[in-house]
Amino acid sequence: MTSSTIKVTDEVVSCSDNGQHPLVYIKLSNGRGVCQYCGQVFERVEEKTKAA
Ligand SMILES: [Zn+2]
């Protein structure tokens, strides 16, 4: 069981815990989301770091 945060650049991520649970899609509203099955935490990061 992993407890590390996975950083992604997409707004929606999929998780199946390497096939250990049904594939689910998690929307990272507020830049953060948790898989309801395995508890994996996903954090959205901005790939482009352009200052306005
Ligand atoms: Zn999961």
mmCIF file of the protein (N, C-alpha, C, O) and its ligand, coordinates in Angstrom:
data_MODEL
# 
_entry.id   MODEL 
# 
loop_
_entity.id 
_entity.type 
_entity.pdbx_number_of_molecules 
1 polymer     1 
2 non-polymer 1 
# 
_entity_poly.entity_id                      1 
_entity_poly.type                           'polypeptide(L)' 
_entity_poly.nstd_linkage                   no 
_entity_poly.nstd_monomer                   no 
_entity_poly.pdbx_seq_one_letter_code       MTSSTIKVTDEVVSCSDNGQHPLVYIKLSNGRGVCQYCGQVFERVEEKTKAA 
_entity_poly.pdbx_seq_one_letter_code_can   MTSSTIKVTDEVVSCSDNGQHPLVYIKLSNGRGVCQYCGQVFERVEEKTKAA 
_entity_poly.pdbx_strand_id                 A 
# 
loop_
_entity_poly_seq.entity_id 
_entity_poly_seq.num 
_entity_poly_seq.mon_id 
_entity_poly_seq.hetero 
1 1  MET n 
1 2  THR n 
1 3  SER n 
1 4  SER n 
1 5  THR n 
1 6  ILE n 
1 7  LYS n 
1 8  VAL n 
1 9  THR n 
1 10 ASP n 
1 11 GLU n 
1 12 VAL n 
1 13 VAL n 
1 14 SER n 
1 15 CYS n 
1 16 SER n 
1 17 ASP n 
1 18 ASN n 
1 19 GLY n 
1 20 GLN n 
1 21 HIS n 
1 22 PRO n 
1 23 LEU n 
1 24 VAL n 
1 25 TYR n 
1 26 ILE n 
1 27 LYS n 
1 28 LEU n 
1 29 SER n 
1 30 ASN n 
1 31 GLY n 
1 32 ARG n 
1 33 GLY n 
1 34 VAL n 
1 35 CYS n 
1 36 GLN n 
1 37 TYR n 
1 38 CYS n 
1 39 GLY n 
1 40 GLN n 
1 41 VAL n 
1 42 PHE n 
1 43 GLU n 
1 44 ARG n 
1 45 VAL n 
1 46 GLU n 
1 47 GLU n 
1 48 LYS n 
1 49 THR n 
1 50 LYS n 
1 51 ALA n 
1 52 ALA n 
# 
loop_
_struct_asym.id 
_struct_asym.entity_id 
A 1 
B 2 
# 
loop_
_chem_comp.id 
_chem_comp.type 
_chem_comp.mon_nstd_flag 
ALA 'L-peptide linking' y 
ARG 'L-peptide linking' y 
ASN 'L-peptide linking' y 
ASP 'L-peptide linking' y 
CYS 'L-peptide linking' y 
GLN 'L-peptide linking' y 
GLU 'L-peptide linking' y 
GLY 'peptide linking'   y 
HIS 'L-peptide linking' y 
ILE 'L-peptide linking' y 
LEU 'L-peptide linking' y 
LYS 'L-peptide linking' y 
MET 'L-peptide linking' y 
PHE 'L-peptide linking' y 
PRO 'L-peptide linking' y 
SER 'L-peptide linking' y 
THR 'L-peptide linking' y 
TYR 'L-peptide linking' y 
VAL 'L-peptide linking' y 
ZN  non-polymer         . 
# 
_pdbx_entity_nonpoly.entity_id   2 
_pdbx_entity_nonpoly.name        ? 
_pdbx_entity_nonpoly.comp_id     ZN 
# 
_pdbx_nonpoly_scheme.asym_id         B 
_pdbx_nonpoly_scheme.entity_id       2 
_pdbx_nonpoly_scheme.mon_id          ZN 
_pdbx_nonpoly_scheme.ndb_seq_num     1 
_pdbx_nonpoly_scheme.pdb_seq_num     101 
_pdbx_nonpoly_scheme.auth_seq_num    101 
_pdbx_nonpoly_scheme.pdb_mon_id      ZN 
_pdbx_nonpoly_scheme.auth_mon_id     ZN 
_pdbx_nonpoly_scheme.pdb_strand_id   A 
_pdbx_nonpoly_scheme.pdb_ins_code    . 
# 
loop_
_atom_site.group_PDB 
_atom_site.id 
_atom_site.type_symbol 
_atom_site.label_atom_id 
_atom_site.label_alt_id 
_atom_site.label_comp_id 
_atom_site.label_asym_id 
_atom_site.label_entity_id 
_atom_site.label_seq_id 
_atom_site.pdbx_PDB_ins_code 
_atom_site.Cartn_x 
_atom_site.Cartn_y 
_atom_site.Cartn_z 
_atom_site.occupancy 
_atom_site.B_iso_or_equiv 
_atom_site.pdbx_formal_charge 
_atom_site.auth_seq_id 
_atom_site.auth_comp_id 
_atom_site.auth_asym_id 
_atom_site.auth_atom_id 
_atom_site.pdbx_PDB_model_num 
ATOM   1   N  N  . MET A 1 1  ? 0.843   -1.196 0.000   1.00 0.00 ? 1   MET A N  1 
ATOM   2   C  CA . MET A 1 1  ? 0.000   0.000  0.000   1.00 0.00 ? 1   MET A CA 1 
ATOM   3   C  C  . MET A 1 1  ? 0.878   1.246  0.000   1.00 0.00 ? 1   MET A C  1 
ATOM   4   O  O  . MET A 1 1  ? 1.740   1.436  0.858   1.00 0.00 ? 1   MET A O  1 
ATOM   5   N  N  . THR A 1 2  ? 0.623   2.076  -0.990  1.00 0.00 ? 2   THR A N  1 
ATOM   6   C  CA . THR A 1 2  ? 1.431   3.285  -1.104  1.00 0.00 ? 2   THR A CA 1 
ATOM   7   C  C  . THR A 1 2  ? 0.781   4.443  -0.373  1.00 0.00 ? 2   THR A C  1 
ATOM   8   O  O  . THR A 1 2  ? -0.442  4.530  -0.271  1.00 0.00 ? 2   THR A O  1 
ATOM   9   N  N  . SER A 1 3  ? 1.606   5.309  0.121   1.00 0.00 ? 3   SER A N  1 
ATOM   10  C  CA . SER A 1 3  ? 1.077   6.460  0.843   1.00 0.00 ? 3   SER A CA 1 
ATOM   11  C  C  . SER A 1 3  ? 1.638   7.759  0.288   1.00 0.00 ? 3   SER A C  1 
ATOM   12  O  O  . SER A 1 3  ? 1.425   8.831  0.855   1.00 0.00 ? 3   SER A O  1 
ATOM   13  N  N  . SER A 1 4  ? 2.349   7.657  -0.814  1.00 0.00 ? 4   SER A N  1 
ATOM   14  C  CA . SER A 1 4  ? 2.935   8.856  -1.392  1.00 0.00 ? 4   SER A CA 1 
ATOM   15  C  C  . SER A 1 4  ? 1.943   9.561  -2.307  1.00 0.00 ? 4   SER A C  1 
ATOM   16  O  O  . SER A 1 4  ? 1.039   8.939  -2.865  1.00 0.00 ? 4   SER A O  1 
ATOM   17  N  N  . THR A 1 5  ? 2.125   10.836 -2.447  1.00 0.00 ? 5   THR A N  1 
ATOM   18  C  CA . THR A 1 5  ? 1.257   11.630 -3.308  1.00 0.00 ? 5   THR A CA 1 
ATOM   19  C  C  . THR A 1 5  ? 1.767   11.583 -4.742  1.00 0.00 ? 5   THR A C  1 
ATOM   20  O  O  . THR A 1 5  ? 2.955   11.769 -5.005  1.00 0.00 ? 5   THR A O  1 
ATOM   21  N  N  . ILE A 1 6  ? 0.844   11.331 -5.661  1.00 0.00 ? 6   ILE A N  1 
ATOM   22  C  CA . ILE A 1 6  ? 1.209   11.324 -7.066  1.00 0.00 ? 6   ILE A CA 1 
ATOM   23  C  C  . ILE A 1 6  ? 0.868   12.678 -7.674  1.00 0.00 ? 6   ILE A C  1 
ATOM   24  O  O  . ILE A 1 6  ? -0.266  13.152 -7.596  1.00 0.00 ? 6   ILE A O  1 
ATOM   25  N  N  . LYS A 1 7  ? 1.873   13.278 -8.275  1.00 0.00 ? 7   LYS A N  1 
ATOM   26  C  CA . LYS A 1 7  ? 1.645   14.583 -8.891  1.00 0.00 ? 7   LYS A CA 1 
ATOM   27  C  C  . LYS A 1 7  ? 1.306   14.411 -10.364 1.00 0.00 ? 7   LYS A C  1 
ATOM   28  O  O  . LYS A 1 7  ? 2.018   13.735 -11.107 1.00 0.00 ? 7   LYS A O  1 
ATOM   29  N  N  . VAL A 1 8  ? 0.205   15.036 -10.773 1.00 0.00 ? 8   VAL A N  1 
ATOM   30  C  CA . VAL A 1 8  ? -0.237  14.926 -12.157 1.00 0.00 ? 8   VAL A CA 1 
ATOM   31  C  C  . VAL A 1 8  ? -0.537  16.312 -12.708 1.00 0.00 ? 8   VAL A C  1 
ATOM   32  O  O  . VAL A 1 8  ? -0.704  17.275 -11.960 1.00 0.00 ? 8   VAL A O  1 
ATOM   33  N  N  . THR A 1 9  ? -0.601  16.390 -14.031 1.00 0.00 ? 9   THR A N  1 
ATOM   34  C  CA . THR A 1 9  ? -0.905  17.673 -14.652 1.00 0.00 ? 9   THR A CA 1 
ATOM   35  C  C  . THR A 1 9  ? -2.306  17.694 -15.248 1.00 0.00 ? 9   THR A C  1 
ATOM   36  O  O  . THR A 1 9  ? -2.766  18.733 -15.723 1.00 0.00 ? 9   THR A O  1 
ATOM   37  N  N  . ASP A 1 10 ? -2.975  16.569 -15.225 1.00 0.00 ? 10  ASP A N  1 
ATOM   38  C  CA . ASP A 1 10 ? -4.330  16.492 -15.764 1.00 0.00 ? 10  ASP A CA 1 
ATOM   39  C  C  . ASP A 1 10 ? -5.364  16.789 -14.682 1.00 0.00 ? 10  ASP A C  1 
ATOM   40  O  O  . ASP A 1 10 ? -5.117  16.615 -13.488 1.00 0.00 ? 10  ASP A O  1 
ATOM   41  N  N  . GLU A 1 11 ? -6.541  17.248 -15.144 1.00 0.00 ? 11  GLU A N  1 
ATOM   42  C  CA . GLU A 1 11 ? -7.590  17.562 -14.185 1.00 0.00 ? 11  GLU A CA 1 
ATOM   43  C  C  . GLU A 1 11 ? -8.294  16.294 -13.704 1.00 0.00 ? 11  GLU A C  1 
ATOM   44  O  O  . GLU A 1 11 ? -8.826  16.235 -12.595 1.00 0.00 ? 11  GLU A O  1 
ATOM   45  N  N  . VAL A 1 12 ? -8.281  15.275 -14.578 1.00 0.00 ? 12  VAL A N  1 
ATOM   46  C  CA . VAL A 1 12 ? -8.907  14.011 -14.214 1.00 0.00 ? 12  VAL A CA 1 
ATOM   47  C  C  . VAL A 1 12 ? -7.883  12.893 -14.327 1.00 0.00 ? 12  VAL A C  1 
ATOM   48  O  O  . VAL A 1 12 ? -7.192  12.790 -15.341 1.00 0.00 ? 12  VAL A O  1 
ATOM   49  N  N  . VAL A 1 13 ? -7.776  12.073 -13.324 1.00 0.00 ? 13  VAL A N  1 
ATOM   50  C  CA . VAL A 1 13 ? -6.848  10.962 -13.346 1.00 0.00 ? 13  VAL A CA 1 
ATOM   51  C  C  . VAL A 1 13 ? -7.601  9.655  -13.161 1.00 0.00 ? 13  VAL A C  1 
ATOM   52  O  O  . VAL A 1 13 ? -8.720  9.638  -12.647 1.00 0.00 ? 13  VAL A O  1 
ATOM   53  N  N  . SER A 1 14 ? -6.987  8.571  -13.582 1.00 0.00 ? 14  SER A N  1 
ATOM   54  C  CA . SER A 1 14 ? -7.599  7.268  -13.389 1.00 0.00 ? 14  SER A CA 1 
ATOM   55  C  C  . SER A 1 14 ? -6.737  6.470  -12.421 1.00 0.00 ? 14  SER A C  1 
ATOM   56  O  O  . SER A 1 14 ? -5.519  6.639  -12.366 1.00 0.00 ? 14  SER A O  1 
ATOM   57  N  N  . CYS A 1 15 ? -7.390  5.599  -11.658 1.00 0.00 ? 15  CYS A N  1 
ATOM   58  C  CA . CYS A 1 15 ? -6.647  4.774  -10.714 1.00 0.00 ? 15  CYS A CA 1 
ATOM   59  C  C  . CYS A 1 15 ? -7.272  3.390  -10.642 1.00 0.00 ? 15  CYS A C  1 
ATOM   60  O  O  . CYS A 1 15 ? -8.494  3.251  -10.573 1.00 0.00 ? 15  CYS A O  1 
ATOM   61  N  N  . SER A 1 16 ? -6.437  2.384  -10.660 1.00 0.00 ? 16  SER A N  1 
ATOM   62  C  CA . SER A 1 16 ? -6.920  1.015  -10.487 1.00 0.00 ? 16  SER A CA 1 
ATOM   63  C  C  . SER A 1 16 ? -6.011  0.264  -9.523  1.00 0.00 ? 16  SER A C  1 
ATOM   64  O  O  . SER A 1 16 ? -6.171  -0.936 -9.304  1.00 0.00 ? 16  SER A O  1 
ATOM   65  N  N  . ASP A 1 17 ? -5.058  0.990  -8.952  1.00 0.00 ? 17  ASP A N  1 
ATOM   66  C  CA . ASP A 1 17 ? -4.088  0.396  -8.021  1.00 0.00 ? 17  ASP A CA 1 
ATOM   67  C  C  . ASP A 1 17 ? -3.473  -0.871 -8.612  1.00 0.00 ? 17  ASP A C  1 
ATOM   68  O  O  . ASP A 1 17 ? -3.426  -1.925 -7.978  1.00 0.00 ? 17  ASP A O  1 
ATOM   69  N  N  . ASN A 1 18 ? -3.005  -0.724 -9.846  1.00 0.00 ? 18  ASN A N  1 
ATOM   70  C  CA . ASN A 1 18 ? -2.394  -1.856 -10.557 1.00 0.00 ? 18  ASN A CA 1 
ATOM   71  C  C  . ASN A 1 18 ? -3.337  -3.042 -10.682 1.00 0.00 ? 18  ASN A C  1 
ATOM   72  O  O  . ASN A 1 18 ? -2.916  -4.197 -10.604 1.00 0.00 ? 18  ASN A O  1 
ATOM   73  N  N  . GLY A 1 19 ? -4.638  -2.740 -10.881 1.00 0.00 ? 19  GLY A N  1 
ATOM   74  C  CA . GLY A 1 19 ? -5.621  -3.789 -11.080 1.00 0.00 ? 19  GLY A CA 1 
ATOM   75  C  C  . GLY A 1 19 ? -6.203  -4.357 -9.798  1.00 0.00 ? 19  GLY A C  1 
ATOM   76  O  O  . GLY A 1 19 ? -6.955  -5.330 -9.829  1.00 0.00 ? 19  GLY A O  1 
ATOM   77  N  N  . GLN A 1 20 ? -5.856  -3.751 -8.675  1.00 0.00 ? 20  GLN A N  1 
ATOM   78  C  CA . GLN A 1 20 ? -6.344  -4.257 -7.392  1.00 0.00 ? 20  GLN A CA 1 
ATOM   79  C  C  . GLN A 1 20 ? -7.791  -3.844 -7.107  1.00 0.00 ? 20  GLN A C  1 
ATOM   80  O  O  . GLN A 1 20 ? -8.460  -4.429 -6.255  1.00 0.00 ? 20  GLN A O  1 
ATOM   81  N  N  . HIS A 1 21 ? -8.258  -2.832 -7.833  1.00 0.00 ? 21  HIS A N  1 
ATOM   82  C  CA . HIS A 1 21 ? -9.654  -2.432 -7.667  1.00 0.00 ? 21  HIS A CA 1 
ATOM   83  C  C  . HIS A 1 21 ? -10.163 -1.924 -9.012  1.00 0.00 ? 21  HIS A C  1 
ATOM   84  O  O  . HIS A 1 21 ? -9.360  -1.624 -9.896  1.00 0.00 ? 21  HIS A O  1 
ATOM   85  N  N  . PRO A 1 22 ? -11.486 -1.819 -9.185  1.00 0.00 ? 22  PRO A N  1 
ATOM   86  C  CA . PRO A 1 22 ? -12.040 -1.351 -10.459 1.00 0.00 ? 22  PRO A CA 1 
ATOM   87  C  C  . PRO A 1 22 ? -11.469 0.016  -10.830 1.00 0.00 ? 22  PRO A C  1 
ATOM   88  O  O  . PRO A 1 22 ? -11.195 0.857  -9.973  1.00 0.00 ? 22  PRO A O  1 
ATOM   89  N  N  . LEU A 1 23 ? -11.301 0.205  -12.143 1.00 0.00 ? 23  LEU A N  1 
ATOM   90  C  CA . LEU A 1 23 ? -10.772 1.478  -12.614 1.00 0.00 ? 23  LEU A CA 1 
ATOM   91  C  C  . LEU A 1 23 ? -11.750 2.612  -12.339 1.00 0.00 ? 23  LEU A C  1 
ATOM   92  O  O  . LEU A 1 23 ? -12.920 2.547  -12.718 1.00 0.00 ? 23  LEU A O  1 
ATOM   93  N  N  . VAL A 1 24 ? -11.268 3.625  -11.692 1.00 0.00 ? 24  VAL A N  1 
ATOM   94  C  CA . VAL A 1 24 ? -12.103 4.781  -11.395 1.00 0.00 ? 24  VAL A CA 1 
ATOM   95  C  C  . VAL A 1 24 ? -11.408 6.051  -11.882 1.00 0.00 ? 24  VAL A C  1 
ATOM   96  O  O  . VAL A 1 24 ? -10.184 6.117  -11.989 1.00 0.00 ? 24  VAL A O  1 
ATOM   97  N  N  . TYR A 1 25 ? -12.220 7.038  -12.168 1.00 0.00 ? 25  TYR A N  1 
ATOM   98  C  CA . TYR A 1 25 ? -11.674 8.322  -12.584 1.00 0.00 ? 25  TYR A CA 1 
ATOM   99  C  C  . TYR A 1 25 ? -11.923 9.329  -11.464 1.00 0.00 ? 25  TYR A C  1 
ATOM   100 O  O  . TYR A 1 25 ? -13.017 9.419  -10.908 1.00 0.00 ? 25  TYR A O  1 
ATOM   101 N  N  . ILE A 1 26 ? -10.899 10.061 -11.163 1.00 0.00 ? 26  ILE A N  1 
ATOM   102 C  CA . ILE A 1 26 ? -10.969 11.003 -10.048 1.00 0.00 ? 26  ILE A CA 1 
ATOM   103 C  C  . ILE A 1 26 ? -10.741 12.409 -10.563 1.00 0.00 ? 26  ILE A C  1 
ATOM   104 O  O  . ILE A 1 26 ? -9.713  12.697 -11.177 1.00 0.00 ? 26  ILE A O  1 
ATOM   105 N  N  . LYS A 1 27 ? -11.696 13.277 -10.313 1.00 0.00 ? 27  LYS A N  1 
ATOM   106 C  CA . LYS A 1 27 ? -11.527 14.665 -10.725 1.00 0.00 ? 27  LYS A CA 1 
ATOM   107 C  C  . LYS A 1 27 ? -10.850 15.443 -9.604  1.00 0.00 ? 27  LYS A C  1 
ATOM   108 O  O  . LYS A 1 27 ? -11.282 15.433 -8.451  1.00 0.00 ? 27  LYS A O  1 
ATOM   109 N  N  . LEU A 1 28 ? -9.775  16.115 -9.989  1.00 0.00 ? 28  LEU A N  1 
ATOM   110 C  CA . LEU A 1 28 ? -8.998  16.831 -8.986  1.00 0.00 ? 28  LEU A CA 1 
ATOM   111 C  C  . LEU A 1 28 ? -9.527  18.246 -8.795  1.00 0.00 ? 28  LEU A C  1 
ATOM   112 O  O  . LEU A 1 28 ? -8.870  19.225 -9.150  1.00 0.00 ? 28  LEU A O  1 
ATOM   113 N  N  . SER A 1 29 ? -10.704 18.333 -8.239  1.00 0.00 ? 29  SER A N  1 
ATOM   114 C  CA . SER A 1 29 ? -11.236 19.650 -7.918  1.00 0.00 ? 29  SER A CA 1 
ATOM   115 C  C  . SER A 1 29 ? -10.433 20.202 -6.744  1.00 0.00 ? 29  SER A C  1 
ATOM   116 O  O  . SER A 1 29 ? -10.049 19.464 -5.837  1.00 0.00 ? 29  SER A O  1 
ATOM   117 N  N  . ASN A 1 30 ? -10.189 21.491 -6.773  1.00 0.00 ? 30  ASN A N  1 
ATOM   118 C  CA . ASN A 1 30 ? -9.354  22.134 -5.756  1.00 0.00 ? 30  ASN A CA 1 
ATOM   119 C  C  . ASN A 1 30 ? -7.910  21.645 -5.819  1.00 0.00 ? 30  ASN A C  1 
ATOM   120 O  O  . ASN A 1 30 ? -7.142  21.809 -4.871  1.00 0.00 ? 30  ASN A O  1 
ATOM   121 N  N  . GLY A 1 31 ? -7.557  21.042 -6.951  1.00 0.00 ? 31  GLY A N  1 
ATOM   122 C  CA . GLY A 1 31 ? -6.161  20.652 -7.154  1.00 0.00 ? 31  GLY A CA 1 
ATOM   123 C  C  . GLY A 1 31 ? -5.737  19.397 -6.411  1.00 0.00 ? 31  GLY A C  1 
ATOM   124 O  O  . GLY A 1 31 ? -4.549  19.083 -6.335  1.00 0.00 ? 31  GLY A O  1 
ATOM   125 N  N  . ARG A 1 32 ? -6.712  18.682 -5.866  1.00 0.00 ? 32  ARG A N  1 
ATOM   126 C  CA . ARG A 1 32 ? -6.352  17.522 -5.068  1.00 0.00 ? 32  ARG A CA 1 
ATOM   127 C  C  . ARG A 1 32 ? -7.479  16.496 -5.080  1.00 0.00 ? 32  ARG A C  1 
ATOM   128 O  O  . ARG A 1 32 ? -8.655  16.859 -5.100  1.00 0.00 ? 32  ARG A O  1 
ATOM   129 N  N  . GLY A 1 33 ? -7.124  15.236 -5.069  1.00 0.00 ? 33  GLY A N  1 
ATOM   130 C  CA . GLY A 1 33 ? -8.144  14.208 -5.065  1.00 0.00 ? 33  GLY A CA 1 
ATOM   131 C  C  . GLY A 1 33 ? -7.625  12.937 -4.421  1.00 0.00 ? 33  GLY A C  1 
ATOM   132 O  O  . GLY A 1 33 ? -6.421  12.682 -4.392  1.00 0.00 ? 33  GLY A O  1 
ATOM   133 N  N  . VAL A 1 34 ? -8.553  12.146 -3.905  1.00 0.00 ? 34  VAL A N  1 
ATOM   134 C  CA . VAL A 1 34 ? -8.177  10.901 -3.250  1.00 0.00 ? 34  VAL A CA 1 
ATOM   135 C  C  . VAL A 1 34 ? -8.990  9.755  -3.830  1.00 0.00 ? 34  VAL A C  1 
ATOM   136 O  O  . VAL A 1 34 ? -10.203 9.879  -3.998  1.00 0.00 ? 34  VAL A O  1 
ATOM   137 N  N  . CYS A 1 35 ? -8.336  8.645  -4.135  1.00 0.00 ? 35  CYS A N  1 
ATOM   138 C  CA . CYS A 1 35 ? -9.034  7.481  -4.641  1.00 0.00 ? 35  CYS A CA 1 
ATOM   139 C  C  . CYS A 1 35 ? -9.876  6.875  -3.520  1.00 0.00 ? 35  CYS A C  1 
ATOM   140 O  O  . CYS A 1 35 ? -9.394  6.606  -2.420  1.00 0.00 ? 35  CYS A O  1 
ATOM   141 N  N  . GLN A 1 36 ? -11.162 6.671  -3.846  1.00 0.00 ? 36  GLN A N  1 
ATOM   142 C  CA . GLN A 1 36 ? -12.066 6.149  -2.811  1.00 0.00 ? 36  GLN A CA 1 
ATOM   143 C  C  . GLN A 1 36 ? -11.800 4.680  -2.500  1.00 0.00 ? 36  GLN A C  1 
ATOM   144 O  O  . GLN A 1 36 ? -12.230 4.172  -1.464  1.00 0.00 ? 36  GLN A O  1 
ATOM   145 N  N  . TYR A 1 37 ? -11.092 4.001  -3.397  1.00 0.00 ? 37  TYR A N  1 
ATOM   146 C  CA . TYR A 1 37 ? -10.824 2.584  -3.187  1.00 0.00 ? 37  TYR A CA 1 
ATOM   147 C  C  . TYR A 1 37 ? -9.539  2.329  -2.402  1.00 0.00 ? 37  TYR A C  1 
ATOM   148 O  O  . TYR A 1 37 ? -9.540  1.618  -1.397  1.00 0.00 ? 37  TYR A O  1 
ATOM   149 N  N  . CYS A 1 38 ? -8.456  2.915  -2.874  1.00 0.00 ? 38  CYS A N  1 
ATOM   150 C  CA . CYS A 1 38 ? -7.162  2.603  -2.270  1.00 0.00 ? 38  CYS A CA 1 
ATOM   151 C  C  . CYS A 1 38 ? -6.574  3.756  -1.463  1.00 0.00 ? 38  CYS A C  1 
ATOM   152 O  O  . CYS A 1 38 ? -5.548  3.605  -0.801  1.00 0.00 ? 38  CYS A O  1 
ATOM   153 N  N  . GLY A 1 39 ? -7.236  4.907  -1.528  1.00 0.00 ? 39  GLY A N  1 
ATOM   154 C  CA . GLY A 1 39 ? -6.761  6.023  -0.724  1.00 0.00 ? 39  GLY A CA 1 
ATOM   155 C  C  . GLY A 1 39 ? -5.567  6.756  -1.304  1.00 0.00 ? 39  GLY A C  1 
ATOM   156 O  O  . GLY A 1 39 ? -4.973  7.613  -0.648  1.00 0.00 ? 39  GLY A O  1 
ATOM   157 N  N  . GLN A 1 40 ? -5.219  6.418  -2.533  1.00 0.00 ? 40  GLN A N  1 
ATOM   158 C  CA . GLN A 1 40 ? -4.098  7.093  -3.166  1.00 0.00 ? 40  GLN A CA 1 
ATOM   159 C  C  . GLN A 1 40 ? -4.416  8.583  -3.350  1.00 0.00 ? 40  GLN A C  1 
ATOM   160 O  O  . GLN A 1 40 ? -5.492  8.951  -3.820  1.00 0.00 ? 40  GLN A O  1 
ATOM   161 N  N  . VAL A 1 41 ? -3.474  9.408  -2.977  1.00 0.00 ? 41  VAL A N  1 
ATOM   162 C  CA . VAL A 1 41 ? -3.676  10.848 -3.087  1.00 0.00 ? 41  VAL A CA 1 
ATOM   163 C  C  . VAL A 1 41 ? -3.031  11.364 -4.366  1.00 0.00 ? 41  VAL A C  1 
ATOM   164 O  O  . VAL A 1 41 ? -1.881  11.052 -4.674  1.00 0.00 ? 41  VAL A O  1 
ATOM   165 N  N  . PHE A 1 42 ? -3.800  12.162 -5.101  1.00 0.00 ? 42  PHE A N  1 
ATOM   166 C  CA . PHE A 1 42 ? -3.302  12.787 -6.323  1.00 0.00 ? 42  PHE A CA 1 
ATOM   167 C  C  . PHE A 1 42 ? -3.314  14.298 -6.141  1.00 0.00 ? 42  PHE A C  1 
ATOM   168 O  O  . PHE A 1 42 ? -4.258  14.871 -5.597  1.00 0.00 ? 42  PHE A O  1 
ATOM   169 N  N  . GLU A 1 43 ? -2.249  14.921 -6.606  1.00 0.00 ? 43  GLU A N  1 
ATOM   170 C  CA . GLU A 1 43 ? -2.155  16.369 -6.502  1.00 0.00 ? 43  GLU A CA 1 
ATOM   171 C  C  . GLU A 1 43 ? -1.883  16.942 -7.875  1.00 0.00 ? 43  GLU A C  1 
ATOM   172 O  O  . GLU A 1 43 ? -0.971  16.506 -8.579  1.00 0.00 ? 43  GLU A O  1 
ATOM   173 N  N  . ARG A 1 44 ? -2.683  17.923 -8.247  1.00 0.00 ? 44  ARG A N  1 
ATOM   174 C  CA . ARG A 1 44 ? -2.518  18.526 -9.559  1.00 0.00 ? 44  ARG A CA 1 
ATOM   175 C  C  . ARG A 1 44 ? -1.460  19.631 -9.505  1.00 0.00 ? 44  ARG A C  1 
ATOM   176 O  O  . ARG A 1 44 ? -1.470  20.493 -8.626  1.00 0.00 ? 44  ARG A O  1 
ATOM   177 N  N  . VAL A 1 45 ? -0.562  19.569 -10.467 1.00 0.00 ? 45  VAL A N  1 
ATOM   178 C  CA . VAL A 1 45 ? 0.485   20.594 -10.549 1.00 0.00 ? 45  VAL A CA 1 
ATOM   179 C  C  . VAL A 1 45 ? 0.433   21.266 -11.918 1.00 0.00 ? 45  VAL A C  1 
ATOM   180 O  O  . VAL A 1 45 ? 0.085   20.636 -12.917 1.00 0.00 ? 45  VAL A O  1 
ATOM   181 N  N  . GLU A 1 46 ? 0.768   22.499 -11.951 1.00 0.00 ? 46  GLU A N  1 
ATOM   182 C  CA . GLU A 1 46 ? 0.796   23.231 -13.213 1.00 0.00 ? 46  GLU A CA 1 
ATOM   183 C  C  . GLU A 1 46 ? 2.101   22.940 -13.929 1.00 0.00 ? 46  GLU A C  1 
ATOM   184 O  O  . GLU A 1 46 ? 3.187   23.122 -13.379 1.00 0.00 ? 46  GLU A O  1 
ATOM   185 N  N  . GLU A 1 47 ? 1.973   22.486 -15.162 1.00 0.00 ? 47  GLU A N  1 
ATOM   186 C  CA . GLU A 1 47 ? 3.178   22.162 -15.926 1.00 0.00 ? 47  GLU A CA 1 
ATOM   187 C  C  . GLU A 1 47 ? 3.857   23.429 -16.427 1.00 0.00 ? 47  GLU A C  1 
ATOM   188 O  O  . GLU A 1 47 ? 5.085   23.511 -16.476 1.00 0.00 ? 47  GLU A O  1 
ATOM   189 N  N  . LYS A 1 48 ? 3.063   24.394 -16.790 1.00 0.00 ? 48  LYS A N  1 
ATOM   190 C  CA . LYS A 1 48 ? 3.628   25.661 -17.266 1.00 0.00 ? 48  LYS A CA 1 
ATOM   191 C  C  . LYS A 1 48 ? 3.757   26.638 -16.104 1.00 0.00 ? 48  LYS A C  1 
ATOM   192 O  O  . LYS A 1 48 ? 2.808   26.862 -15.352 1.00 0.00 ? 48  LYS A O  1 
ATOM   193 N  N  . THR A 1 49 ? 4.901   27.190 -15.978 1.00 0.00 ? 49  THR A N  1 
ATOM   194 C  CA . THR A 1 49 ? 5.167   28.093 -14.864 1.00 0.00 ? 49  THR A CA 1 
ATOM   195 C  C  . THR A 1 49 ? 5.359   29.511 -15.376 1.00 0.00 ? 49  THR A C  1 
ATOM   196 O  O  . THR A 1 49 ? 6.358   30.173 -15.095 1.00 0.00 ? 49  THR A O  1 
ATOM   197 N  N  . LYS A 1 50 ? 4.376   29.947 -16.131 1.00 0.00 ? 50  LYS A N  1 
ATOM   198 C  CA . LYS A 1 50 ? 4.470   31.281 -16.723 1.00 0.00 ? 50  LYS A CA 1 
ATOM   199 C  C  . LYS A 1 50 ? 3.845   32.313 -15.782 1.00 0.00 ? 50  LYS A C  1 
ATOM   200 O  O  . LYS A 1 50 ? 2.687   32.191 -15.382 1.00 0.00 ? 50  LYS A O  1 
ATOM   201 N  N  . ALA A 1 51 ? 4.618   33.303 -15.449 1.00 0.00 ? 51  ALA A N  1 
ATOM   202 C  CA . ALA A 1 51 ? 4.114   34.354 -14.578 1.00 0.00 ? 51  ALA A CA 1 
ATOM   203 C  C  . ALA A 1 51 ? 3.293   35.350 -15.391 1.00 0.00 ? 51  ALA A C  1 
ATOM   204 O  O  . ALA A 1 51 ? 3.690   35.747 -16.487 1.00 0.00 ? 51  ALA A O  1 
ATOM   205 N  N  . ALA A 1 52 ? 2.179   35.738 -14.859 1.00 0.00 ? 52  ALA A N  1 
ATOM   206 C  CA . ALA A 1 52 ? 1.287   36.639 -15.587 1.00 0.00 ? 52  ALA A CA 1 
ATOM   207 C  C  . ALA A 1 52 ? 1.871   38.044 -15.677 1.00 0.00 ? 52  ALA A C  1 
ATOM   208 O  O  . ALA A 1 52 ? 1.251   38.935 -16.258 1.00 0.00 ? 52  ALA A O  1 
HETATM 209 ZN ZN . ZN  B 2 .  ? -7.041  3.628  -6.383  1.00 0.00 2 101 ZN  A ZN 1 
# 
